[in-house]
């Protein structure tokens, strides 16, 4: 599974195999938003998917007040990538992830 925290300037990625974290990091995309930049972000994800033979994507779902046209474009493209590669796609909110993992807010 690959976990994705999508963004138009950076992309958080975590790869899990058999419940073990095998790769993680943040990929930066500093240039101004463009279709070329969007394609570069999707290409980066596709490289990870192929390298690790990913069968599922877990992606952070943003609140509608905290999004942009570019971010919505990236999210649609990631969904289309999952469909094209026949990969399961699971959008989640931070609250849902906390409930699933059994973590408590420590604020």
N, C-alpha and C positions, 0 to 999 in steps of 0.2 A: 504494500500500500504506500502511496505517496500522499503526504499531507501538504497542503498548499495554503499559504497566507498570501493571496494575490495583491499586487499593487502595480501602479504604473511607473514607479521609480525604483522599487525593490520588490523582490519576490522571496518569501520565506518558504523553504522546502525541507521536509523531513521524510526519509525513506525508512520504512519498517519491513523487515522480513522475519516471519515467524516470531512476532512480538519483540524483536530486537532492533534497536535503532542502528542502522548501518551507514547512513549518510545524512547530513543536514547542513544547512547553511543559508546564507542570504545572497542572492544574485542581484547586483545593482544594474540599473538601466537609467543612467542620468540624463540622457538627451531628452529634448522636448518630445511631447507626444506626437506620434505619427503612425500611419498604418505599418510602415517599415519597422518601427519600434515594437508594435504589437506582434508582428510576425516573428521578430527576434525573441520575444518573450515566449511565444508558443513553441518555437524551435528549441529553445533551451529546455522547456518541459518535456518535449518529445524525446530529447536526448536522454533525459533521466528515465523516462518510461521505458525506452528500449534497452538502456543499459541494465536496468534492474528487473526487466520483465514484469512490469507493474500490472496488476489485475484490478486495482481499485484506486480511486482518487477521493480523498476527503478534502473538501475545500471550505474555507471560511466564508460564510455568508455575511454580507454587510447590511447594516440598517440602511434603509432608503435615504435617510438624511446624511449619511456619511459615504456617499458614492459620487462618482463623476462619470462623464460619458466614456472616458478612457477605461476606467475600471469596469464599467458595465460591458464594454467591448471585450476586454480581457476575459471576463467571466463567461461571456457567451462563447468565445473562442475555445476556452478550456472545456466547456460542455461539448462543443462540436468535436473537439479532439477526442474526448472520451467516447463519443458515439462512433466516430470513424474507426477508432482502434478497438471497439467493443470492450470498453473498460467500464466497470461500475463507477457511478458518480454519486457521491454523498455530500451535499451541502450541509453545513451546520453553523450554528451560532456559537459564540463563546459560552453562553449560558448552557446550551445543550452539551457542549464538550465537557464542561465542569460537572454536569449531572452524570454524564456517561462515565467519566473517570472517577467520580466520587470525591472530587476536591471541593474544599470550602473556600469561600472568599475570605482572604486574610486582611482585608482593609479595615 
